[in-house]
Amino acid sequence: MPENRQAPAIEVTNLVKTFAGVAAVNGISFTVPRGEIIGFLGPNGAGKSTTMRILTAYLPATSGSVSICGYPVATEPDAVKRRVGYMPENNPLPEEMRVSEYLYFRGRLKEVPRRKLGSRIDEVLELCDLKRVRHKIIGRLSKGFRQRVGIAESVLAEPPVIIMDEPTIGLDPHQILIVRDLISSLRGRMTVLISSHILPEIEMTCDRVLIINQGRIVAQGTPAELRRDVLGQSAYEIEASGPLGSLPFLLGSIDPGLSVASEGEPDAQGFRKVTLKTVNDDDEGEAILRACQSEGLRVRALSRAQPTLEDVFLAATRRSWDSVSEVGKPGEKP
């Protein structure tokens, strides 16, 4: 069957997976276009690893449908496995093999033609900065090198889809930077679905983010869309002195939704730190500064406080837990 180049890289519809009657994945749906890097976030036990194992045809779904590049996982698992490079969490590697031997062995299993395999191994060793350890025994490598061997193996056959479960777990900041750059280099060439607990890495690396909790997707979108949709507000921090009593009136003249959220105590120079909030996503910093100066306020600092992906993650998961708690209250209908 010829490959459908128009099909999404990953398409998931109403996916359910239960273990002994308990739903680990509970009716999730999402689509990933080709060439995107997607972050897959959730607390421990949220269903991330289970979903990834189903996507890679290592675990059957209870119900729902999953396809990779147009191939249904349930009925064509071999075709799916040929199109997916999978790096599981705590990736098991044969400790007695040398790096180049392992990649050759895996390349043959992945049906990379012999005439191409040698040059392809050289390419992934270069890509993953592994050339200096190509003849080293895997069991003697550091955690960082072992993680990069796992990534090299996942991209070796040039599959259209790469799925990585916690690829930076246990790495130091330098090693994380190398892995981040490596994943970013795949953008446009391969579709990457990556799970990680290191949220700043996800924010810097991924085009879009899916947040899952209790087996359900609770938020999805670009980091900017998630900040707007989940948190619903922008914040500014201003350090100013002078007649701050006029500040609410000034803010209302700029944006009716702009208000003072908190006000600190004055420091030795008489400056207070004031936090402002608004639902307007436009940058209003310059207008705030002009208005303050027109009223004789002395402004020492003004910055827009950008919520982090961690703020979004905590808010989205908390909201989903709260909704479950509300449903479970006595007298409430589910």
Residue frames relative to the residue before (quaternion, step in Angstrom):
aa qw qx qy qz dx dy dz
M 1.0000 0.0000 0.0000 0.0000 0.00 0.00 0.00
P 0.3897 -0.7354 0.4962 0.2472 3.64 -0.62 1.04
E 0.5282 -0.6528 0.4454 0.3106 3.54 -1.10 0.75
N 0.3737 -0.7136 0.5560 0.2049 3.54 -1.07 0.91
R 0.2665 -0.8082 0.5079 0.1334 3.57 -0.20 1.30
Q 0.6396 0.5302 -0.3273 0.4502 3.59 1.22 -0.38
A 0.5491 0.6285 -0.3994 0.3794 3.59 1.20 -0.36
P 0.5526 -0.5927 0.4537 0.3707 3.61 -1.09 0.61
A 0.6074 -0.5504 0.4196 0.3900 3.56 -1.21 0.46
I 0.7882 0.0205 0.0213 0.6147 3.57 0.97 -0.90
E 0.0402 0.7838 -0.6185 0.0380 3.56 -0.91 0.92
V 0.0284 -0.8032 0.5925 -0.0549 3.56 -0.62 1.21
T 0.0120 -0.8109 0.5837 -0.0406 3.59 -0.79 1.04
N 0.8592 -0.1284 0.0542 0.4922 3.57 -0.74 1.16
L 0.1756 0.8243 -0.5165 0.1516 3.56 0.95 0.91
V 0.0124 -0.7826 0.6208 -0.0438 3.54 -0.90 1.05
K 0.0573 0.7618 -0.6448 0.0237 3.55 -1.08 0.80
T 0.0567 -0.8016 0.5951 -0.0014 3.55 -0.72 1.13
F 0.1491 -0.7402 0.6488 0.0942 3.52 -1.25 0.63
A 0.8298 -0.1066 0.0165 0.5476 3.59 -0.56 1.20
G 0.7477 -0.4289 0.2100 0.4615 3.54 0.96 0.94
V 0.6293 0.5001 -0.3361 0.4908 3.60 1.28 -0.07
A 0.3641 -0.7568 0.5059 0.1969 3.58 -0.77 1.06
A 0.2062 -0.7637 0.6027 0.1052 3.56 -0.66 1.16
V 0.7458 0.1147 -0.0748 0.6519 3.57 1.21 -0.66
N 0.0947 -0.8619 0.4968 -0.0380 3.54 -0.55 1.20
G 0.8425 -0.2538 0.1106 0.4620 3.57 0.20 1.32
I 0.3183 0.7694 -0.5056 0.2261 3.60 0.96 0.75
S 0.0702 -0.7722 0.6309 0.0270 3.56 -1.22 0.65
F 0.2395 0.7469 -0.6049 0.1376 3.57 -1.03 0.78
T 0.2182 -0.7550 0.6064 0.1209 3.54 -1.30 0.46
V 0.1296 -0.7788 0.6106 0.0614 3.57 -1.01 0.85
P 0.3383 -0.7393 0.5429 0.2103 3.62 -0.61 1.08
R 0.6201 -0.5493 0.4039 0.3880 3.57 -1.23 0.36
G 0.8070 0.3163 -0.2378 0.4383 3.54 -1.12 0.76
E 0.5748 0.5977 -0.3823 0.4076 3.62 1.25 -0.10
I 0.2676 -0.6951 0.6344 0.2066 3.52 -1.33 0.42
I 0.0947 -0.8243 0.5577 -0.0208 3.56 -0.55 1.25
G 0.2633 -0.7397 0.5983 0.1596 3.55 -0.98 0.90
F 0.1518 -0.7825 0.6021 0.0457 3.56 -0.92 0.99
L 0.0008 0.8491 -0.5224 0.0782 3.57 -0.20 1.33
G 0.2744 0.7466 -0.5864 0.1531 3.52 -1.24 0.49
P 0.5883 -0.5613 0.4299 0.3924 3.60 -1.19 0.41
N 0.6647 -0.4551 0.3832 0.4519 3.56 -1.27 0.15
G 0.8092 0.2389 -0.1981 0.4990 3.57 -0.92 0.93
A 0.4492 0.7174 -0.4396 0.3005 3.60 1.26 0.16
G 0.6022 -0.5679 0.3620 0.4287 3.61 1.20 -0.45
K 0.3808 0.7521 -0.4720 0.2579 3.61 1.25 0.13
S 0.7238 0.4431 -0.2673 0.4564 3.58 0.63 -1.09
T 0.6106 0.5446 -0.3479 0.4578 3.58 1.07 -0.72
T 0.6511 0.5100 -0.3103 0.4687 3.58 0.94 -0.90
M 0.6663 0.5077 -0.3087 0.4505 3.59 0.90 -0.88
R 0.6520 0.5063 -0.3226 0.4631 3.60 0.98 -0.75
I 0.6284 0.5084 -0.3386 0.4817 3.58 1.10 -0.63
L 0.6443 0.5335 -0.3237 0.4421 3.59 0.94 -0.87
T 0.7361 0.4161 -0.2234 0.4849 3.57 1.04 -0.75
A 0.4900 -0.7013 0.3950 0.3349 3.60 1.32 0.24
Y 0.4621 0.6614 -0.4673 0.3614 3.58 1.12 0.61
L 0.7714 0.2007 -0.1009 0.5954 3.57 1.26 -0.35
P 0.3706 -0.7391 0.5074 0.2428 3.63 -0.78 0.91
A 0.4423 -0.6673 0.5287 0.2820 3.56 -1.16 0.62
T 0.5084 -0.6100 0.5031 0.3411 3.54 -1.25 0.40
S 0.7603 -0.1754 0.1144 0.6148 3.56 1.05 -0.81
G 0.5891 0.5440 -0.4411 0.4030 3.53 -1.32 0.25
S 0.3415 -0.7403 0.5408 0.2073 3.55 -1.28 0.03
V 0.0762 -0.7613 0.6436 0.0207 3.54 -1.23 0.73
S 0.0283 0.7853 -0.6185 0.0037 3.57 -0.97 0.82
I 0.2034 -0.7437 0.6288 0.1005 3.52 -1.22 0.74
C 0.8305 -0.0875 0.0031 0.5500 3.59 -0.59 1.20
G 0.7372 -0.4193 0.2167 0.4835 3.59 1.06 0.76
Y 0.6249 0.5308 -0.3460 0.4561 3.61 1.24 -0.18
P 0.3736 -0.7302 0.5171 0.2448 3.64 -0.69 0.99
V 0.4786 -0.6951 0.4619 0.2728 3.55 -0.82 1.04
A 0.6628 0.5494 -0.3167 0.3983 3.58 0.93 -0.88
T 0.8040 0.3058 -0.1448 0.4891 3.60 0.91 -0.89
E 0.7834 0.2284 -0.1431 0.5600 3.61 1.20 -0.36
P 0.0155 0.8571 -0.5146 0.0161 3.60 0.72 1.02
D 0.6309 0.5386 -0.3485 0.4363 3.61 1.03 -0.69
A 0.6440 0.5068 -0.3188 0.4763 3.60 1.01 -0.81
V 0.6331 0.5281 -0.3257 0.4628 3.58 1.07 -0.77
K 0.6791 0.5033 -0.3040 0.4395 3.59 0.83 -0.94
R 0.6190 0.5359 -0.3461 0.4581 3.59 1.14 -0.54
R 0.7413 0.4108 -0.2057 0.4893 3.58 1.19 -0.51
V 0.6915 0.4260 -0.2669 0.5188 3.57 1.29 0.09
G 0.1655 -0.7211 0.6621 0.1196 3.52 -1.09 0.84
Y 0.0830 -0.8366 0.5412 -0.0171 3.58 -0.54 1.18
M 0.0388 -0.7670 0.6403 0.0096 3.54 -0.92 0.99
P 0.2078 -0.8086 0.5371 0.1206 3.62 -0.19 1.23
E 0.6290 -0.5022 0.4177 0.4215 3.55 -1.30 0.25
N 0.8193 0.0832 -0.1169 0.5551 3.58 -1.01 0.86
N 0.0396 -0.8694 0.4925 -0.0095 3.52 0.95 1.06
P 0.3066 -0.7632 0.5336 0.1969 3.63 -0.56 1.08
L 0.0382 -0.7922 0.6090 -0.0139 3.57 -0.82 1.04
P 0.5068 -0.6383 0.4759 0.3305 3.62 -1.09 0.64
E 0.3272 -0.8118 0.4507 0.1755 3.57 -0.20 1.28
E 0.6786 0.5118 -0.3061 0.4288 3.61 1.12 -0.50
M 0.6232 0.5489 -0.3448 0.4376 3.61 1.24 -0.22
R 0.4609 -0.6336 0.5366 0.3133 3.54 -1.27 0.47
V 0.6781 -0.5236 0.3262 0.3994 3.56 -1.17 0.61
S 0.7087 0.4525 -0.2772 0.4649 3.60 0.76 -1.00
E 0.6148 0.5372 -0.3489 0.4601 3.61 1.07 -0.68
Y 0.6599 0.5119 -0.3081 0.4556 3.56 0.91 -0.91
L 0.6773 0.4821 -0.3045 0.4649 3.59 0.88 -0.88
Y 0.6184 0.5224 -0.3480 0.4729 3.61 1.05 -0.66
F 0.6478 0.5247 -0.3071 0.4591 3.57 0.94 -0.95
R 0.6937 0.4631 -0.2780 0.4765 3.59 0.87 -0.96
G 0.6205 0.5535 -0.3400 0.4394 3.58 1.05 -0.71
R 0.6554 0.4931 -0.3127 0.4792 3.58 0.99 -0.77
L 0.6374 0.5142 -0.3304 0.4693 3.59 1.04 -0.76
K 0.7001 0.4507 -0.2528 0.4928 3.56 1.11 -0.72
E 0.4766 -0.7235 0.3924 0.3087 3.58 1.34 0.26
V 0.2782 0.7184 -0.5734 0.2788 3.58 1.00 0.80
P 0.4895 -0.6799 0.4447 0.3169 3.66 -0.68 0.98
R 0.5940 -0.6037 0.4006 0.3496 3.58 -1.00 0.83
R 0.6694 0.5244 -0.3174 0.4198 3.59 0.91 -0.88
K 0.7139 0.4278 -0.2471 0.4963 3.59 1.22 -0.49
L 0.5630 0.6823 -0.3757 0.2763 3.54 1.12 -0.70
G 0.6485 0.5374 -0.3326 0.4242 3.60 0.90 -0.86
S 0.7003 0.4515 -0.2703 0.4823 3.57 0.86 -0.94
R 0.6346 0.5254 -0.3368 0.4559 3.58 1.06 -0.68
I 0.6154 0.5264 -0.3446 0.4748 3.60 1.03 -0.72
D 0.6296 0.5248 -0.3323 0.4667 3.60 0.98 -0.82
E 0.6488 0.5313 -0.3165 0.4433 3.59 0.98 -0.84
V 0.7198 0.4302 -0.2748 0.4705 3.61 0.80 -0.92
L 0.5864 0.5483 -0.3751 0.4634 3.59 1.13 -0.50
E 0.6475 0.4936 -0.3046 0.4942 3.57 1.06 -0.78
L 0.6559 0.5352 -0.3027 0.4378 3.58 0.90 -0.97
C 0.7755 0.3427 -0.1624 0.5048 3.57 0.95 -0.91
D 0.4260 -0.7247 0.4444 0.3095 3.60 1.31 0.25
L 0.4210 0.7149 -0.4444 0.3379 3.56 0.86 1.05
K 0.3838 0.7634 -0.4711 0.2190 3.62 1.21 -0.04
R 0.6805 0.5113 -0.3059 0.4265 3.58 0.96 -0.81
V 0.7433 0.3476 -0.2250 0.5253 3.61 1.22 -0.31
R 0.3086 0.7968 -0.4881 0.1778 3.60 1.19 0.24
H 0.7434 0.3734 -0.2236 0.5079 3.62 1.09 -0.60
K 0.4881 0.6637 -0.4322 0.3667 3.59 1.28 0.14
I 0.4967 -0.6218 0.5145 0.3194 3.55 -1.23 0.57
I 0.5414 -0.6745 0.3958 0.3087 3.58 -0.76 1.09
G 0.6501 0.5470 -0.3207 0.4188 3.59 0.97 -0.83
R 0.6984 0.4536 -0.2734 0.4814 3.61 1.20 -0.35
L 0.5229 0.6442 -0.4083 0.3807 3.56 1.27 0.07
S 0.5502 -0.5818 0.4808 0.3571 3.56 -1.27 0.43
K 0.6953 -0.4639 0.3470 0.4254 3.56 -1.32 0.28
G 0.6545 0.5328 -0.3147 0.4345 3.59 0.94 -0.87
F 0.6701 0.4804 -0.2969 0.4816 3.59 0.93 -0.87
R 0.6418 0.5232 -0.3356 0.4492 3.59 0.98 -0.80
Q 0.6268 0.5241 -0.3401 0.4656 3.59 1.02 -0.75
R 0.6801 0.4837 -0.2972 0.4639 3.59 0.94 -0.83
V 0.5753 0.5426 -0.3823 0.4779 3.60 1.15 -0.49
G 0.6468 0.5199 -0.3181 0.4584 3.59 0.99 -0.81
I 0.6520 0.4936 -0.3132 0.4829 3.58 1.01 -0.77
A 0.6250 0.5398 -0.3347 0.4539 3.59 0.99 -0.84
E 0.6552 0.5087 -0.3101 0.4646 3.59 0.96 -0.85
S 0.6739 0.5159 -0.3089 0.4293 3.60 0.96 -0.84
V 0.7429 0.3806 -0.2290 0.5009 3.62 1.07 -0.62
L 0.3997 0.7793 -0.4338 0.2115 3.58 1.30 -0.25
A 0.7647 0.3650 -0.1977 0.4929 3.60 0.82 -0.97
E 0.4254 -0.7311 0.4335 0.3108 3.59 1.33 0.23
P 0.1412 0.8039 -0.5643 0.1239 3.60 0.77 0.99
P 0.5546 -0.6273 0.4225 0.3470 3.60 -1.09 0.53
V 0.7713 0.2615 -0.1397 0.5632 3.60 1.21 -0.49
I 0.0926 -0.7659 0.6353 0.0332 3.56 -0.98 0.97
I 0.0604 -0.7833 0.6185 0.0119 3.58 -0.90 0.96
M 0.0194 -0.8161 0.5745 -0.0591 3.57 -0.62 1.19
D 0.1711 -0.7815 0.5962 0.0665 3.55 -0.78 1.08
E 0.8343 -0.1649 0.0466 0.5240 3.58 -0.42 1.31
P 0.0767 0.8448 -0.5274 0.0489 3.65 0.66 0.99
T 0.7314 0.4094 -0.2521 0.4836 3.63 1.14 -0.41
I 0.3552 0.7560 -0.4922 0.2449 3.59 1.23 0.18
G 0.8406 0.1944 -0.1579 0.4802 3.57 -0.91 0.95
L 0.5559 0.6198 -0.3933 0.3901 3.60 1.23 0.11
D 0.4634 -0.6482 0.5147 0.3164 3.57 -1.20 0.49
P 0.7218 -0.4668 0.2699 0.4338 3.64 -1.19 0.35
H 0.6410 0.5178 -0.3354 0.4566 3.62 1.00 -0.74
Q 0.6716 0.4897 -0.2966 0.4703 3.58 0.94 -0.88
I 0.6135 0.5419 -0.3428 0.4610 3.59 1.07 -0.74
L 0.6387 0.5301 -0.3266 0.4522 3.59 0.97 -0.83
I 0.6437 0.5198 -0.3189 0.4623 3.60 0.98 -0.84
V 0.6750 0.4848 -0.2935 0.4724 3.59 0.90 -0.94
R 0.6286 0.5386 -0.3363 0.4491 3.60 1.00 -0.80
D 0.6677 0.4895 -0.2987 0.4747 3.58 0.90 -0.91
L 0.6274 0.5440 -0.3271 0.4511 3.55 1.06 -0.78
I 0.6698 0.4854 -0.2972 0.4769 3.58 0.90 -0.91
S 0.6422 0.5296 -0.3232 0.4501 3.59 0.97 -0.84
S 0.6342 0.5533 -0.3312 0.4265 3.58 1.07 -0.73
L 0.6311 0.5464 -0.3303 0.4404 3.61 1.23 -0.35
R 0.4539 0.7165 -0.4396 0.2955 3.60 1.27 -0.34
G 0.7980 0.2640 -0.2199 0.4950 3.57 -0.92 0.95
R 0.7085 0.4152 -0.2589 0.5085 3.59 1.12 -0.60
M 0.7906 0.0699 -0.0050 0.6083 3.56 1.03 -0.82
T 0.4057 -0.6522 0.5709 0.2899 3.54 -1.27 0.39
V 0.0918 -0.8129 0.5750 0.0099 3.58 -0.78 1.04
L 0.0825 -0.7437 0.6623 0.0379 3.54 -0.95 1.01
I 0.0076 0.8363 -0.5420 0.0818 3.55 -0.48 1.23
S 0.1922 -0.7572 0.6165 0.0979 3.54 -0.93 0.99
S 0.1574 0.7863 -0.5851 0.1207 3.58 -0.93 0.85
H 0.3728 -0.6964 0.5626 0.2441 3.55 -1.24 0.53
I 0.5917 0.5481 -0.3751 0.4569 3.60 1.27 -0.12
L 0.2314 -0.8533 0.4515 0.1202 3.54 0.23 1.34
P 0.6204 0.5279 -0.3805 0.4378 3.67 0.91 -0.61
E 0.6208 0.5376 -0.3437 0.4555 3.59 1.09 -0.67
I 0.6331 0.5200 -0.3220 0.4744 3.57 1.00 -0.83
E 0.6724 0.5108 -0.3058 0.4399 3.58 0.87 -0.96
M 0.7096 0.4552 -0.2648 0.4681 3.60 0.97 -0.81
T 0.7360 0.4536 -0.2212 0.4512 3.58 1.12 -0.64
C 0.7818 0.4296 -0.1851 0.4123 3.56 0.85 -1.02
D 0.4785 -0.6513 0.5177 0.2808 3.54 -1.22 0.65
R 0.7937 0.0260 0.0162 0.6075 3.57 1.01 -0.84
V 0.2491 -0.7611 0.5866 0.1209 3.53 -1.29 0.46
L 0.1427 -0.7348 0.6569 0.0907 3.55 -1.15 0.81
I 0.1162 -0.7816 0.6097 0.0621 3.59 -0.85 0.95
I 0.0849 -0.8035 0.5892 -0.0027 3.55 -0.72 1.14
N 0.0638 0.7785 -0.6225 0.0486 3.56 -1.08 0.76
Q 0.8432 0.0284 -0.0694 0.5323 3.55 -0.94 0.97
G 0.7253 -0.4774 0.2335 0.4375 3.55 1.00 0.91
R 0.6960 0.4202 -0.2729 0.5143 3.60 1.26 0.09
I 0.4496 -0.6399 0.5371 0.3160 3.57 -1.17 0.55
V 0.1655 -0.8214 0.5432 0.0528 3.57 -0.63 1.17
A 0.7899 -0.0250 -0.0078 0.6126 3.62 1.23 -0.21
Q 0.0922 0.7805 -0.6170 0.0396 3.55 -1.18 0.59
G 0.4148 0.6782 -0.5324 0.2907 3.55 -1.16 0.67
T 0.6635 -0.4266 0.3774 0.4851 3.56 -1.26 -0.21
P 0.6564 -0.4949 0.3605 0.4407 3.63 -1.15 0.34
A 0.6524 0.5084 -0.3241 0.4593 3.62 0.98 -0.79
E 0.6529 0.5068 -0.3142 0.4670 3.60 0.97 -0.83
L 0.6543 0.5136 -0.3168 0.4558 3.58 0.98 -0.82
R 0.6234 0.5325 -0.3480 0.4547 3.59 0.99 -0.76
R 0.6878 0.4731 -0.2790 0.4747 3.56 0.97 -0.86
D 0.7382 0.4480 -0.2484 0.4389 3.60 0.78 -1.03
V 0.7309 0.4215 -0.2455 0.4774 3.60 0.95 -0.84
L 0.7695 0.3416 -0.1877 0.5059 3.58 0.84 -0.97
G 0.2326 -0.8497 0.4527 0.1379 3.56 1.20 -0.59
Q 0.7752 0.2793 -0.1888 0.5343 3.61 1.13 0.36
S 0.2949 -0.7025 0.6146 0.2045 3.51 -1.34 0.41
A 0.1899 -0.7868 0.5794 0.0958 3.57 -1.15 0.54
Y 0.1287 -0.7574 0.6360 0.0725 3.53 -1.22 0.68
E 0.1771 -0.7487 0.6256 0.1288 3.53 -1.19 0.60
I 0.0337 -0.8041 0.5926 -0.0350 3.55 -0.80 1.07
E 0.1667 -0.7439 0.6377 0.1103 3.57 -1.07 0.80
A 0.1610 0.8074 -0.5385 0.1796 3.56 -0.41 1.23
S 0.1518 -0.7473 0.6354 0.1218 3.54 -1.34 0.37
G 0.5281 0.6000 -0.4723 0.3715 3.53 -1.23 0.50
P 0.7644 -0.3734 0.2616 0.4558 3.59 -1.26 -0.35
L 0.0900 -0.8486 0.5209 0.0224 3.57 0.36 1.28
G 0.4910 0.6695 -0.4304 0.3543 3.60 1.23 -0.20
S 0.6690 0.4947 -0.3021 0.4652 3.58 1.18 -0.51
L 0.4422 0.7423 -0.4286 0.2640 3.58 1.28 -0.20
P 0.6544 0.5038 -0.3552 0.4379 3.69 0.79 -0.77
F 0.6428 0.5122 -0.3296 0.4645 3.62 1.01 -0.79
L 0.6436 0.5262 -0.3199 0.4545 3.57 0.98 -0.88
L 0.6682 0.5104 -0.3049 0.4472 3.55 0.91 -0.93
G 0.6509 0.5310 -0.3166 0.4406 3.57 0.98 -0.82
S 0.6366 0.5263 -0.3311 0.4562 3.57 1.12 -0.61
I 0.6477 0.4972 -0.3068 0.4890 3.58 1.22 -0.49
D 0.7747 -0.1101 0.1660 0.6002 3.53 0.86 -1.10
P 0.4351 -0.7273 0.4588 0.2669 3.63 -0.51 1.11
G 0.6950 0.4714 -0.2808 0.4646 3.59 1.13 -0.51
L 0.5506 0.6164 -0.3902 0.4058 3.60 1.29 -0.10
S 0.0939 0.8166 -0.5573 0.1173 3.59 -0.66 1.08
V 0.5413 -0.5873 0.4906 0.3485 3.54 -1.35 0.29
A 0.2328 -0.7904 0.5551 0.1138 3.57 -0.67 1.12
S 0.7880 -0.1082 0.0886 0.5995 3.59 1.03 -0.77
E 0.1352 -0.7809 0.6074 0.0539 3.54 -1.22 0.57
G 0.3125 -0.7821 0.5169 0.1530 3.55 -0.72 1.10
E 0.6299 -0.5112 0.4208 0.4060 3.53 -1.36 0.03
P 0.5476 -0.6158 0.4385 0.3587 3.62 -1.10 0.60
D 0.3863 -0.6979 0.5483 0.2512 3.57 -1.11 0.66
A 0.7782 -0.3536 0.2331 0.4636 3.59 -1.29 -0.14
Q 0.7074 0.4339 -0.2522 0.4976 3.59 1.14 -0.61
G 0.5732 -0.6244 0.3660 0.3842 3.60 1.29 0.05
F 0.5190 0.6317 -0.4258 0.3877 3.60 1.23 0.21
R 0.1818 -0.7679 0.6064 0.0981 3.55 -1.05 0.83
K 0.3432 -0.6976 0.5833 0.2353 3.55 -1.18 0.59
V 0.0545 -0.8114 0.5809 -0.0349 3.55 -0.61 1.20
T 0.2134 -0.7661 0.5951 0.1157 3.58 -0.93 0.94
L 0.1390 -0.7872 0.5995 0.0394 3.55 -0.86 1.05
K 0.0946 -0.7984 0.5923 0.0529 3.58 -1.10 0.68
T 0.0430 0.7784 -0.6249 0.0408 3.54 -1.20 0.64
V 0.4467 -0.6668 0.5205 0.2914 3.56 -1.23 0.47
N 0.5162 0.6355 -0.4115 0.4004 3.60 1.30 -0.15
D 0.3267 -0.7774 0.5094 0.1712 3.58 -0.73 1.06
D 0.5230 0.6352 -0.4185 0.3845 3.61 1.26 -0.20
D 0.5024 -0.6348 0.4925 0.3194 3.56 -1.20 0.56
E 0.0666 -0.8305 0.5527 -0.0167 3.57 -0.47 1.24
G 0.3119 0.8028 -0.4694 0.1948 3.57 1.28 0.20
E 0.6749 0.4985 -0.3052 0.4505 3.59 0.87 -0.93
A 0.6530 0.5058 -0.3178 0.4656 3.60 0.97 -0.81
I 0.6228 0.5325 -0.3338 0.4659 3.60 1.04 -0.76
L 0.6639 0.5118 -0.3018 0.4542 3.57 0.91 -0.93
R 0.6633 0.5054 -0.3094 0.4571 3.60 0.88 -0.91
A 0.6630 0.5123 -0.3078 0.4509 3.57 0.94 -0.90
C 0.6439 0.5206 -0.3190 0.4610 3.59 0.98 -0.82
Q 0.6764 0.4936 -0.2917 0.4624 3.58 0.90 -0.91
S 0.6365 0.5390 -0.3334 0.4395 3.60 1.05 -0.72
E 0.7145 0.4117 -0.2460 0.5094 3.60 1.18 -0.50
G 0.5834 -0.6312 0.3519 0.3707 3.56 1.27 0.27
L 0.4158 0.6801 -0.4968 0.3433 3.59 1.17 0.39
R 0.3199 -0.7165 0.5843 0.2073 3.56 -1.06 0.78
V 0.1219 -0.8057 0.5789 0.0285 3.56 -0.62 1.16
R 0.2103 -0.7967 0.5597 0.0881 3.55 -0.67 1.16
A 0.7980 -0.0362 0.0481 0.5996 3.58 1.09 -0.64
L 0.0207 0.7637 -0.6450 0.0184 3.54 -1.19 0.69
S 0.1147 0.7938 -0.5870 0.1102 3.57 -0.72 1.03
R 0.3973 -0.6742 0.5646 0.2624 3.50 -1.24 0.53
A 0.2908 -0.7644 0.5537 0.1568 3.56 -0.67 1.12
Q 0.1704 -0.8102 0.5571 0.0646 3.56 -0.35 1.28
P 0.3856 -0.7141 0.5256 0.2552 3.62 -0.60 1.05
T 0.3943 -0.7190 0.5239 0.2303 3.56 -1.03 0.78
L 0.6546 -0.4805 0.3928 0.4317 3.54 -1.32 0.17
E 0.5818 0.5703 -0.3718 0.4450 3.58 1.15 -0.54
D 0.6230 0.5252 -0.3357 0.4727 3.62 1.02 -0.78
V 0.6562 0.5078 -0.3036 0.4683 3.57 0.96 -0.91
F 0.6547 0.5310 -0.3054 0.4429 3.57 0.90 -1.00
L 0.6810 0.4828 -0.2920 0.4667 3.59 0.85 -0.95
A 0.6680 0.5010 -0.3076 0.4562 3.59 0.95 -0.85
A 0.6746 0.5018 -0.3010 0.4500 3.60 0.92 -0.89
T 0.6891 0.4600 -0.2924 0.4776 3.60 0.90 -0.87
R 0.6295 0.5276 -0.3392 0.4587 3.60 1.02 -0.74
R 0.6392 0.5314 -0.3187 0.4555 3.56 1.01 -0.86
S 0.6698 0.4924 -0.3079 0.4627 3.61 0.96 -0.83
W 0.6378 0.5058 -0.3341 0.4751 3.61 1.04 -0.71
D 0.6412 0.5334 -0.3226 0.4476 3.58 1.01 -0.86
S 0.6525 0.5182 -0.3220 0.4495 3.58 0.99 -0.83
V 0.6334 0.5116 -0.3287 0.4786 3.58 1.06 -0.72
S 0.6432 0.5256 -0.3206 0.4553 3.59 0.99 -0.85
E 0.6434 0.5258 -0.3236 0.4525 3.57 1.01 -0.84
V 0.6483 0.5224 -0.3152 0.4555 3.57 0.99 -0.86
G 0.7236 0.4726 -0.2459 0.4389 3.54 1.02 -0.82
K 0.4708 0.6860 -0.4504 0.3239 3.63 1.23 -0.06
P 0.5721 -0.5859 0.4344 0.3752 3.61 -1.09 0.65
G 0.7909 0.2949 -0.2330 0.4829 3.52 -0.98 0.86
E 0.6198 0.5305 -0.3448 0.4643 3.56 1.28 -0.23
K 0.3669 -0.7072 0.5549 0.2394 3.56 -1.04 0.72
P 0.4535 -0.6783 0.4928 0.3024 3.64 -0.92 0.80
